[in-house]
């Protein structure tokens, strides 16, 4: 007979808090994962601390001090979580950020005090260390420290939860997870009435990997000749490349609109007034081979067509209904975007149903976390 006692789970994360009042993708993912565990009967204790970002420190001196903490063996500029904040439990789910002495000590203390507990560590990216800086002395030393600590930590971890399809990482058996969403909180869009314009949307904390500059350059090529169909680009969000993108798009005038950050009903309305979305248009800039982005899942859940230069992890589940273009640095062919949108619109009702059905079947957090919850519940059914 299964136990009637409440199953105690501690959810630990060094990112995904909402302290800054920004309801971003990581925050939504954390909340959805926690809700999934609770629906499976776990009593969840949340220990979440946001990571200090040295780029956001108020002065050069503060940034130097923060960065130097990554070099010294027992210092860190990551959020330190101690065992006394975590406590005893039967299960631990840890959203990984980076290895250092303090993280190893947390894992060691968890194992020492809870020898029978099941400890699962989530890698949201792997090889995550390749995404850290490569050209600075401080970042080089961070990488070396990470390798040293990672080898010591493997003994304290029972399973690694990863987006990769692999049996083991660092000698630890893997559980396959997906990026999932709470589909019930994402409305199906209400498409606008078609006319002689196409409105393209990007919603992101923009990085070079999004490749929106490729799209802007494509628009410049497109508008060298007169066209009956007008193309507009709507940029929602901010990010490290927003200023350079504004400079790149300046000559296009009102054809590129920067809206800043938008949330909730305002964002829903933006989806309803646009026609097609952008995922990653330059994945090679971050060496992304297969994308598991939350943005692609949101597009599908809303019934929103989109374009990407990347293979998607969910292609393996049968989803192929997006415009796949070539990766690279060439300007985007805007005519191909228009053609795909018109083709999608010709079968709109059917497409909306198909995309939403796929989302509800495969993109919810219950499906995404099934291997983890099954592992935790082994022997209890």
VEXFIMI-135633 format. One line per field, with one value per residue: x, y, z of N, C-alpha, C in turn; residue number from 1. Coordinates in steps of 0.001 Angstrom, whole numbers, plus 500000, padded with zeros to 6 digits. Example, Ala and Ser with C-alpha at 12.3 -4.5 7.8 and 13.67 -1.06 7.14 Angstrom:
BEGIN
n.x (513190|512850)
n.y (494310|497750)
n.z (507800|507080)
ca.x (512300|513670)
ca.y (495500|498940)
ca.z (507800|507140)
c.x (513200|512900)
c.y (496700|500030)
c.z (507800|507870)
i (1|2)
This chain:
BEGIN
n.x (500843|500519|502250|500620|501678|502779|504842|507906|509465|512173|512593|515127|516750|518955|518100|515214|513551|511135|511904|512518|510247|509696|508024|509276|510419|511917|510939|508251|508656|509793|507653|505741|506950|507046|504290|503629|504956|503532|500968|501438|501428|503437|504794|505954|508845|510160|513245|514676|516941|517939|520485|523233|524097|526983|527215|525203|525923|526364|528669|531975|533954|532453|531700|534165|534965|532908|533335|535874|535351|534747|537129|538654|539164|537240|535287|532429|530304|527798|524480|524496|523408|522591|522645|521086|519031|517655|517056|515674|514456|512651|513056|514958|515065|517078|517785|520304|523101|525877|529032|530759|532682|530772|528405|529066|529381|526756|525479|526899|526169|523423|523368|524715|522973|520633|520656|519097|517579|516358|518189|518028|519535|519165|520230|519905|521189|523669|526731|527029|529141|530446|529066|529877|532125|534914|537223|538435|540594|539485|537128|538218|539435|537150|536002|537903|537716|535107|535234|536854|535268|532955|533638|533960|531419|529730|529328|527361|524967|522014|520562|520707|518793|518042|517882|519003|519292|520600|522411|524118|525706|528694|529173|526838|523588|520976|517887|515404|514148|511838|511492|508794|505431|502776|500085|497425|497377|497996|496565|494824|495511|493681|493361|494077|492183|493135|495186|496936|499365|502068|502733|505419|506714|508874|509529|511457|514333|516649|519336|522416|522104|519457|519318|517989|518966|519623|517097|516298|518163|517296|514806|515644|516736|514420|512829|514145|513006|509787|506819|503663|502810|503233|505707|506099|508036|507790|509211|509417|510472|513786|517259|520707|521430|519746|520111|521988|520461|518381|519800|520584|518121|517187|516933|514706|512524|509138|508631|509802|509073|509664|508631|509304|509162|506439|503520|501237|497855|498365|500462|499195|497378|499145|500082|497715|497522|499596|501280|503215|505965|509364|511949|514996|517297|519962|521434|524003|525689|525737|526389|524264|522735|520354|517256|515482|513704|511634|510158|509460|507632|505652|504750|503619|501623|499903|499006|500490|502208|505704|509174|512355|515884|516797|516990|514410|513914|511491|510848|511333|509114|507218|506511|506618|505711|506659|508480|511458|514579|517761|520634|523081|524762|523578|521218|517734|515385|512743|510510|510087|509156|506715|505362|505159|503562|501169|500437|500009|497860|495873|494952|493961|492103|492324|495089|495318|493934|495452|498011|497439|496442|498719|500357|498943|499178|501949|503531|503016|503854|503529|503950|506530|508058|507787|509549|511091|509219|508212|510512|510944|508667|508868|508157|506193|503664)
n.y (498796|502284|504932|507103|509319|512703|513651|515006|517607|519577|522425|523867|526736|528891|530838|532450|533778|536318|538815|541197|542016|541225|539278|536980|534383|532418|532695|531958|529312|528158|528458|526873|524343|523858|523801|521502|519479|519723|518965|516296|515371|516170|517880|520944|522755|525895|527191|529784|531882|534814|535351|537505|539943|540919|542829|544548|545896|548910|550508|550837|549899|548200|546287|545194|544079|542216|540552|539581|537865|535517|534365|533748|530931|530280|532109|533656|534985|534166|533370|532276|529356|527793|524760|524943|526586|524963|522313|519120|516516|514311|514341|516171|518823|520491|523404|524034|526298|527013|525525|525709|526101|526551|525552|522865|522252|522559|520409|518264|518475|518051|515353|514143|514568|513488|510668|508802|510234|511320|512942|515281|516982|519719|520457|523156|524003|522386|521615|523656|525196|526136|528358|530345|533170|533450|534764|536148|536505|536097|534681|532408|531215|530717|528703|526649|526253|525384|522903|521455|521413|520187|517531|516615|516824|514957|512579|513128|513346|511911|511752|513419|515900|516674|518422|517110|514113|511660|509094|509367|512006|513414|511050|510522|509098|510010|511882|512543|515677|518235|521608|523113|524515|526248|525578|526261|528888|530355|532046|531137|532896|535617|535990|538812|540610|539835|541901|544073|544025|542714|541801|541352|539740|539895|538719|539108|539008|540506|539019|538469|536020|535837|537080|539273|541415|540357|540117|542790|543755|542292|543475|545984|545337|544413|546713|548200|548049|548919|547702|546038|544825|545637|545402|545059|545287|544333|544903|543566|543940|544009|544052|543056|543872|545814|548601|548768|547542|549350|551431|550171|549850|552377|553773|552615|553756|554065|551440|549647|548979|549699|548463|548169|546452|544186|542812|540203|541013|543091|542053|539803|541101|542194|539934|539307|541316|540925|538861|536827|535173|535518|533268|531885|533371|533343|531008|529922|531751|531316|528771|526971|523983|522494|523795|524409|526288|528312|530222|529253|527322|528880|530290|528144|527273|529439|529300|530564|531334|530873|531728|530185|529590|527230|523793|522221|520789|519550|518688|516011|515008|515253|517795|520062|522325|525062|527860|526974|528315|529086|529021|531532|534538|536046|538466|538168|536598|538328|537961|535210|534937|536296|534666|532249|533044|533736|531255|529854|531322|530691|528282|528681|528121|525322|525114|526498|524809|522448|523245|524077|521686|520066|521464|521151|518445|517822|519959|520860|521231|518916|516757|517442|517060|514413|512148|512802|513020|510428|508995|509912|508832|506103|502819|503628|503308)
n.z (500000|499252|500967|503292|504347|504123|501457|501703|500035|499024|497188|495539|494372|492607|490993|489521|491288|492194|492931|491727|490586|488033|485853|484443|482077|483518|486120|485773|485006|487321|489171|487908|487909|490669|491254|489839|491295|493693|492864|492525|495067|496807|499612|499416|500103|499545|498574|497431|495911|494344|491911|492351|489923|488446|486485|487028|489232|491165|490799|489323|491064|492743|490864|490148|492593|492943|490719|491288|493333|492145|491608|493870|496040|498160|497894|496304|493743|493514|494708|498008|499458|502395|504387|506711|505951|504316|505350|506587|504422|502187|499529|497152|494915|492763|491150|489143|489108|489243|490003|493082|496119|498170|497107|496832|499549|500452|499083|500207|502916|502743|501918|504058|506223|505310|504328|502896|501186|497947|495607|493117|490483|488405|485177|483208|480975|479024|477548|480150|481078|478860|478162|479752|480267|478007|477529|479525|482347|484876|484273|483125|485347|486840|485312|485655|488411|488545|487176|488960|491341|490385|489881|492469|493487|492337|493764|495616|494339|493068|490647|487474|486046|482798|479638|477586|475595|476987|478714|480938|482799|483791|485096|486482|486542|484213|484011|481688|480901|479825|478633|480074|480263|481995|480504|480771|481546|479380|476837|473800|470880|469367|466174|464088|461567|458299|456184|453916|455195|457203|460437|462464|465340|468161|471335|474036|476246|474777|473033|471205|469993|469269|466847|465685|464355|461886|460789|460656|458830|456665|456262|455394|452902|451674|451525|449639|447224|445870|447457|447653|449984|453327|455823|459276|462231|465551|468607|471687|474909|476393|476909|476169|473606|472762|472337|470223|468307|467974|466791|464430|463228|462746|460268|459170|460238|461240|460719|462392|465639|468972|471949|474608|477806|478240|479817|480856|480229|478449|476940|475861|474193|472352|471006|469704|467836|466148|463647|463145|464726|466051|466785|467481|465386|464893|465935|465891|467025|469703|469779|469709|469057|469137|469921|472925|473712|475865|474611|472029|472806|473959|471724|470243|472001|471936|469372|467419|464564|463735|463085|462775|462973|463840|464831|466705|469951|470262|467757|467623|468837|466989|466143|463583|462428|461692|460332|459113|458700|457139|459205|460043|458872|456950|455624|456479|454336|453542|451922|452050|454621|454507|452644|454060|456206|454849|453825|456210|457237|455429|456264|458802|461014|461325|461856|464312|466063|465848|466812|469432|470508|470335|472152|474585|474899|474943|475946|478493|482009|483534|481751|480987|483307|483948|484075|486275|488434|488353|489057|491694|492896|492687|493810|495546|494723)
ca.x (500000|501307|502265|499708|502418|503126|506186|508573|510396|512732|512901|516234|517144|519707|517466|513785|512752|510421|512224|512606|508931|509651|507444|509920|510289|512448|510011|507094|509064|509918|506316|505056|507568|506588|502884|503599|505302|502428|499874|501815|501313|504596|504758|507137|509470|510878|514429|515048|517689|518372|521927|523694|524721|527993|527004|524199|526454|526226|529894|533054|534606|531589|531747|535471|534926|532002|533979|537020|534863|534723|538484|539153|538620|536097|534376|531551|529331|526498|523719|524901|522310|523156|521760|520139|517886|517038|516471|515474|513396|512762|513432|515522|515179|517984|518035|521741|523614|527326|529740|531783|532825|529537|527425|529488|529091|525319|525199|527482|525364|522152|523590|525100|521818|519493|521321|518152|516838|516657|518669|518052|520131|518753|521046|519080|522079|524861|527727|526765|530390|530839|528348|530514|533106|536030|538366|538905|541303|538549|536233|539026|539587|535835|535850|538761|537137|533894|535627|537352|534159|531987|534089|533755|529996|528967|529018|526223|523808|521454|520196|520779|517681|518642|517160|519697|518948|521839|522259|524876|526532|529647|529073|525565|522469|520167|516448|515087|513092|511595|511008|507344|504690|501407|499334|496123|497524|498362|495378|494951|495372|492551|494053|493475|491698|494257|495181|498140|500541|502465|503339|506319|506881|509894|509368|512655|515467|517364|520756|522862|521635|518130|519553|517008|519687|519476|515763|516315|518889|516404|513804|516292|516808|513047|512292|514867|512069|508410|506030|502280|502682|504100|506177|506437|508662|507483|510202|508926|511513|515008|518390|522043|521652|518615|520555|522581|519368|517694|520644|520515|516778|516773|516544|513422|511474|508045|508477|510290|508532|510189|507562|509743|508614|504985|503130|499843|496868|498991|501217|498202|496852|500183|500020|496508|497676|500721|500985|504222|506985|510775|512627|516421|517687|521416|521838|525438|526420|525844|526663|523070|522444|518929|516629|514390|513314|510276|509454|508834|506488|504590|504182|502781|500453|498995|498631|501165|503271|506991|510320|513554|517014|517326|516210|513769|513893|510162|510731|511328|507760|506337|506166|507450|504943|507223|509337|512870|515430|519182|521433|524174|524800|522932|519909|516590|514560|511432|509475|509796|508351|505363|504762|504804|502420|499971|500090|499461|496564|494895|494446|494099|491332|492940|496401|495134|493544|496580|499079|496995|496364|500094|500821|498284|499632|503385|504291|502699|504907|503334|504661|507947|508723|507282|510608|511514|508193|508185|511685|510671|507547|509129|507961|505169|502351)
ca.y (500000|503518|505657|508251|510454|513735|513500|516305|517937|520932|522960|524807|527378|530135|531795|532239|534518|537438|539943|542431|542314|540894|537945|536441|532969|531575|532763|531138|527913|527742|528330|525747|523118|523681|523394|520116|518631|519770|518160|514893|515020|516588|519092|521598|523905|526647|527948|530420|533133|535328|535522|538869|540087|541952|543910|545464|546563|550354|551241|550019|549222|547089|545242|544534|543247|541102|539646|538943|536781|534287|533861|533220|529581|530157|533230|533467|536057|533523|533320|531162|528696|526909|523654|525344|527174|523908|521372|517715|516192|513012|514596|517500|519183|521632|524060|524302|527527|526935|524832|526347|525459|526664|524631|521510|522083|522345|519040|517357|518536|517390|513906|513718|514618|512790|509667|508048|511161|511326|514273|515481|518257|520093|521263|523760|524032|521549|521959|525003|525936|526765|529615|531369|533950|532668|535587|536929|535692|535720|533639|531193|530603|530193|527427|525661|525950|524616|521533|520844|521167|519289|516163|516266|516863|513870|511548|513536|513521|510636|511863|514716|516201|517406|518496|516247|512690|510950|508213|509848|513210|513432|509783|510436|508755|511170|511883|513452|516648|519205|522899|523060|525709|526055|525898|526838|530317|530979|532027|531058|534255|535943|536613|540007|540487|540022|543026|544045|544188|541577|542300|540339|539999|539238|538998|538494|539791|540276|538716|538328|534736|535994|537409|540226|542269|539722|540450|544216|543889|541769|544513|547030|544821|544320|548042|548852|548048|549145|546490|546248|544361|546332|544538|545781|544485|544779|544387|543666|543517|544817|543157|543594|544384|546651|549893|548591|547211|550609|552158|549432|549973|553780|554233|552014|554601|553451|550031|548880|549622|549178|548626|547931|545231|544100|541644|539841|541338|543927|541155|539024|541962|542333|538717|539355|542312|540538|537740|535768|535449|535188|532527|532153|533525|533187|530099|529626|532723|530746|527348|526178|523011|522176|524758|523974|527569|528526|531084|528423|526665|529871|530512|526999|527274|530509|529128|531690|530837|531513|531402|529876|529034|526177|522592|522250|519490|518953|518054|514571|514646|515373|519168|520621|523386|526408|528144|526749|529012|528804|529750|532263|535984|536718|539073|537269|536784|538743|537365|533861|535119|536650|533488|531281|533585|533624|529832|529521|531995|530027|527120|529220|527411|524001|525301|526876|523608|521508|523744|524035|520281|519621|522095|520541|517055|517642|521114|521156|520865|517530|515912|517828|516591|513080|511223|513175|512629|508959|508548|510180|508033|504672|502002|504177|503119)
ca.z (500000|499274|502235|503368|504884|503155|500925|501868|498958|499062|495865|495744|493123|492672|490091|489387|492256|491580|493792|490944|490052|486611|485715|483261|481785|484579|487245|485420|485003|488715|489749|487289|488421|492048|491184|489381|492443|494652|492322|492699|496473|497598|500419|498863|500749|498514|498980|496166|496044|493037|491773|492074|488618|488630|485512|487558|490420|490932|490475|488797|492191|493148|489847|490258|493807|492681|489777|491938|494190|491358|491443|495139|496237|499061|497660|495154|493532|493395|495949|498870|500162|503411|504758|507750|505256|503515|506296|506254|503463|501527|498140|496881|493508|492786|489860|489185|488504|489070|491074|493876|497431|498955|496535|497232|500974|500570|498680|501202|504142|502447|501923|505414|507119|504695|503491|502068|500326|496518|495226|491658|490088|487047|484265|482166|479815|479129|478567|480646|481312|477605|478011|480577|479520|477512|477153|480655|483327|485933|483783|482953|486662|487205|484612|486301|489712|488295|486866|490197|492258|489765|490093|493869|493825|491721|494762|496445|493460|492610|489243|486815|485144|481690|478374|476641|475562|477296|479870|482090|482745|484911|485794|487205|485652|483817|483775|480595|481132|478759|479088|480061|480640|482468|479295|481130|481766|478105|475970|472347|470361|468481|465033|463517|460188|457371|455241|453093|456046|458039|461668|463021|466772|468983|472764|474626|476732|473526|472953|469820|469467|468670|465450|465172|463412|460574|460288|460323|457563|455636|455985|454596|451538|451189|451230|448548|446103|446324|447679|448079|451365|454262|456911|460495|463282|466905|469550|473063|475842|476447|476710|475967|472248|472378|471842|468895|467400|467668|465850|463172|462641|462709|458923|458803|460793|461995|460362|463546|466837|470241|472930|475976|478395|478347|480592|481097|479211|477415|476063|475113|473132|471336|470186|468878|466777|465288|462757|463129|465728|465855|467858|467308|463987|464785|467020|465855|467850|471038|469537|469996|468006|469249|470830|473805|474289|476344|473663|470995|473422|474116|470393|469885|472880|471502|467980|466776|463683|464026|462250|463550|462232|464707|465099|468016|470612|470099|466438|467886|469265|465834|465778|462510|461779|461802|459187|459398|457743|457282|460182|459406|459067|455833|455924|456326|453137|454039|451084|452538|455836|454062|452011|455100|456953|454016|453776|457522|457364|454567|457015|460152|462043|461482|462480|465711|466804|465859|467671|470828|470900|470574|473395|475742|475016|475140|476420|479876|482950|483978|480800|480991|484528|484263|484481|487629|489398|488386|489824|493114|493399|492527|494993|496430|494123)
c.x (500880|501198|501314|500416|502768|504578|506859|509613|510876|513143|513921|516620|517924|519239|515980|512951|512079|510703|512262|511272|508787|509176|507960|509776|510778|511531|508806|507452|509171|508551|505578|505641|507087|505137|502762|503933|504152|501245|500152|501836|502487|504268|506053|507568|510339|512045|515023|515745|518175|519876|522271|524377|525711|527829|526020|524675|526554|527496|530947|533728|533778|531651|533067|535493|534066|532657|535135|536594|534791|536093|538979|538440|537344|535125|533512|530705|527960|525785|524128|523682|522913|522138|520728|518911|517057|516323|516268|514326|513638|513280|513972|515581|515936|518188|519439|522098|525119|527972|530745|531812|531508|528457|527778|529171|527598|524953|525707|526642|523998|522322|523921|523882|520605|520020|520391|517365|517264|516972|518784|518559|519755|519812|520107|519867|523216|525443|527621|528026|530846|530159|528919|531594|534322|537302|538899|539566|540348|537626|536979|539162|538271|535631|536672|538209|535895|534227|536085|536196|533162|532362|533861|532279|529219|528529|527784|524908|523318|521125|520428|519573|518213|517742|517785|519147|520240|521658|522945|525562|527401|529525|527771|524450|521548|518675|516160|513938|512922|511326|509485|506727|503381|500492|498017|496189|497915|497164|495732|494688|494103|493145|493311|493003|492850|494076|496471|499411|500805|503218|504108|506661|508066|509669|510531|513480|516548|518860|521119|522313|520244|518224|518569|517671|519627|518123|515700|517044|518070|515325|514402|516389|515418|512537|513126|514006|510663|507649|504612|502097|503724|504445|506601|507062|508364|508451|509697|509999|512679|516180|519650|522264|520587|519063|521156|521503|518581|518487|520578|519197|516355|516263|515216|512243|510419|507778|509002|509878|509073|509190|508040|509135|507091|504635|501620|498931|497435|499767|500272|497655|497869|500218|498820|496646|498842|500422|501949|505361|508384|511263|514124|516737|519194|521928|523328|526240|526568|526056|525484|522786|520956|518320|515507|513764|511874|509471|508782|507595|505326|503934|503203|501509|499431|498461|499249|502281|504588|508073|511529|514627|517600|516399|515627|513794|512559|509895|510628|509963|506737|505965|507139|506815|505457|508117|510792|513705|516882|519798|522549|524083|524114|521620|518781|515817|513128|510299|509105|508955|506902|504656|504322|503585|501131|499504|499443|498042|495479|494271|494362|493373|491947|494276|496270|494805|494727|497677|498677|496912|497750|500612|500226|498742|501080|504123|503961|503789|504754|504094|506162|508711|508394|508384|511095|510489|508076|509341|511468|509667|507739|508928|506861|503779|501889)
c.y (501257|504215|506844|509480|511430|513573|514871|516507|519373|521319|524079|525424|528657|531126|531502|532900|535679|538724|541267|542800|542020|539459|537298|534939|532065|531557|531864|529661|527381|527513|527116|524411|522827|523208|521931|519157|518587|518931|516663|514471|515397|517832|519832|522784|524597|527412|528540|531748|533560|535558|536994|538912|541249|543102|544945|546154|548064|551086|550278|549235|548025|545948|544475|543603|542011|540078|538907|537812|535455|533641|533179|531920|529516|531336|532916|534714|535466|533561|532083|530635|527670|525866|524059|526028|526114|522885|519966|517535|514795|513158|516025|517687|520501|522158|524637|525639|527456|526251|525760|525644|525449|525728|523189|521253|521854|520905|518032|517327|517888|515881|513395|513613|513848|511690|508898|508949|511008|512757|514356|516891|518558|520916|521853|523920|523052|521394|523421|525830|526642|528111|530713|532069|533131|533483|536430|536003|535206|534597|532334|530466|530055|528827|526332|525271|525082|523145|520791|520477|520166|517830|515699|516130|515651|512826|511880|513597|512156|510648|513293|514839|517099|517397|517584|514821|511899|510159|508748|511174|513221|512162|509565|510078|509942|510851|512916|514369|517496|520565|522879|524360|525302|526511|526604|528343|531073|530925|531799|532455|534389|536679|537833|539730|540751|541260|542956|544315|542898|542138|541170|540728|539231|539684|538331|539526|539585|540055|538559|537058|534843|536432|538392|541207|541688|540088|541913|544439|543346|542763|545633|546604|544829|545688|548834|548949|548312|547815|546867|545865|545042|545400|545407|544804|545115|544096|544649|543111|544477|543915|543863|544205|545386|547986|549779|548253|548459|551415|551515|549704|551411|554208|553638|552771|553818|551998|549105|549627|548924|549493|548554|546636|545317|542801|541433|540274|542217|543062|540282|539828|542148|541106|538755|540336|542004|539210|536569|536162|535030|534391|532853|532235|533418|532256|529789|530573|532252|529235|526468|525273|522667|523112|524094|525202|527578|529355|530267|527735|527642|530169|529392|526997|528315|530284|530200|531152|531559|530988|531168|529333|527837|524966|522708|520854|518775|518488|516539|514076|514841|516780|519705|521849|524772|526622|527994|527403|528666|529654|530485|533743|536747|537373|538072|537622|537084|538148|535967|533913|535400|535429|532472|531758|533441|532164|529387|530085|531316|528814|527454|528400|526048|524123|525638|525657|522648|521959|523686|522601|519722|520182|521407|519106|516968|518784|521535|520667|519439|516567|516181|517203|515139|512124|511527|512712|511109|508406|508751|509194|506529|503936|502499|503968|501686)
c.z (500000|500614|502179|503932|503764|502728|500929|500765|499157|497645|496053|494399|493412|491606|490045|490463|491541|492354|493033|490304|488578|486470|484440|483137|482897|485797|486979|485462|486424|489336|489197|487754|489841|492079|490747|490519|493455|494170|492461|494173|497348|498413|500128|499725|499710|499132|497709|496458|494671|493055|491585|490701|488668|487650|486042|488832|490147|490536|489956|489916|492653|492145|489917|491457|493570|491761|490441|492858|493449|491249|492708|495498|497072|498958|496441|494969|493211|494746|496747|499612|501117|503853|505805|507147|504546|504395|505750|505267|502913|500099|498031|495368|493441|491373|489902|488536|488265|490259|491752|495235|498198|498425|496907|498691|501196|500211|499706|502467|503934|502540|503322|506325|506592|503773|502565|501106|498868|496092|493707|491368|488648|486348|483218|480875|480069|477726|478989|480769|480041|477410|478903|479754|479139|477337|478305|481660|484402|485502|483545|484289|487184|486570|485264|487666|489559|488018|488120|491120|491691|489990|491527|494221|493339|492743|495596|495655|492981|491130|488763|485891|484042|480470|477319|476690|475747|478580|481118|481775|483992|485754|486549|486219|485416|483759|482706|480993|479872|479398|478976|480527|481306|481334|479622|481310|480491|477170|474510|471790|469523|467283|464504|462090|459218|456489|454441|453902|456815|459242|462354|464455|467349|470418|473479|475373|475684|473713|471480|469180|468846|467212|464856|464206|462003|459953|459866|459004|456395|455264|455136|453131|450904|450738|450212|447291|446647|446432|448089|449543|452250|455434|458085|461495|464634|467877|470966|473992|475847|476132|476285|474586|471825|471782|470442|467871|467015|466650|464465|462446|462393|461329|458456|459403|461553|461591|461472|464800|468081|471347|474377|476494|478488|479069|480531|479931|478099|476419|475242|473934|472008|470423|469236|467713|465844|464604|462861|464069|465304|467054|467758|465820|463790|465885|467037|466740|469298|470972|469948|468799|467964|470280|471629|474454|474775|475340|472564|471544|473627|472771|470033|470711|472453|470088|467106|465879|463977|463104|463145|462612|462967|464705|466501|468634|470396|468668|466610|468353|468153|465440|464730|461873|462154|460598|459603|458307|458017|458396|459438|459689|457938|456274|455677|455059|453597|453212|451561|453811|455464|453488|453048|455886|456146|453930|455098|457657|456539|455250|458502|461217|462357|462218|463966|466565|466933|466823|469138|471341|471187|471894|474613|475963|475475|475851|477839|480817|483468|483067|480858|482152|484862|484727|485895|488658|489483|489209|491325|493691|493206|493845|495921|495869|494336)
i (1|2|3|4|5|6|7|8|9|10|11|12|13|14|15|16|17|18|19|20|21|22|23|24|25|26|27|28|29|30|31|32|33|34|35|36|37|38|39|40|41|42|43|44|45|46|47|48|49|50|51|52|53|54|55|56|57|58|59|60|61|62|63|64|65|66|67|68|69|70|71|72|73|74|75|76|77|78|79|80|81|82|83|84|85|86|87|88|89|90|91|92|93|94|95|96|97|98|99|100|101|102|103|104|105|106|107|108|109|110|111|112|113|114|115|116|117|118|119|120|121|122|123|124|125|126|127|128|129|130|131|132|133|134|135|136|137|138|139|140|141|142|143|144|145|146|147|148|149|150|151|152|153|154|155|156|157|158|159|160|161|162|163|164|165|166|167|168|169|170|171|172|173|174|175|176|177|178|179|180|181|182|183|184|185|186|187|188|189|190|191|192|193|194|195|196|197|198|199|200|201|202|203|204|205|206|207|208|209|210|211|212|213|214|215|216|217|218|219|220|221|222|223|224|225|226|227|228|229|230|231|232|233|234|235|236|237|238|239|240|241|242|243|244|245|246|247|248|249|250|251|252|253|254|255|256|257|258|259|260|261|262|263|264|265|266|267|268|269|270|271|272|273|274|275|276|277|278|279|280|281|282|283|284|285|286|287|288|289|290|291|292|293|294|295|296|297|298|299|300|301|302|303|304|305|306|307|308|309|310|311|312|313|314|315|316|317|318|319|320|321|322|323|324|325|326|327|328|329|330|331|332|333|334|335|336|337|338|339|340|341|342|343|344|345|346|347|348|349|350|351|352|353|354|355|356|357|358|359|360|361|362|363|364|365|366|367|368|369|370|371|372|373|374|375|376|377|378|379|380|381)
